[in-house]
């Protein structure tokens, strides 16, 4: 008996742009974007129920891809976006002349991993979901809007030696992150409280 020890990595999570077509359509606000530490270091658990010794569970890092996708989504909505390394204060907001700060916290919301066949030939299907809390603060650090955004992802794969499970898992995670970015862009673009800041 042997054990397959492979780290699962997410590579190239693409963000599908929606909403604003060019710079002229973006909301004319200077926005600061802060991701909580839990978001930046978020992992999702790969935990197969069949053959766990040969195909061990794994904590898959997804924080970097989430930060990248949501940053691109925010820059697609607002004229100017600056990522913040530390939690904002009235002083730091004033120094950067920001009109709005968005604090982002993302966590896993649910998952499933189905498996059919044996260790030689098999097929798998996976679903993953993520939830993001977007807290919008004005320059006085007062909350002006709060949104909860969901991202859902599904994928199927066929393969051998557990490859289908891993590929279905990765596909579902990528899909969930991409969907989260699309939904976040829609929410930010249509939020009436944010719109009031430019009136």
Secondary structure, DSSP 4 states (H G I P E B T S, - for coil): ---B--------------S--SGGGSEEEEEEEEE-HHHHT-EEEE--SSSTTTB--EEEE-HHHHHHHHHHHHHHHEEEEEE-SS---HHHHHHHT-SEEEEEEEEEEEEEEEEEE-SSSEEEEEEEEEEEEEEEE-TTS-EEEEEEEEEEEEEEEEESTTHHHHHHHHHHHHHHHHHHHHHHHHHHHH-HHHHHTT-
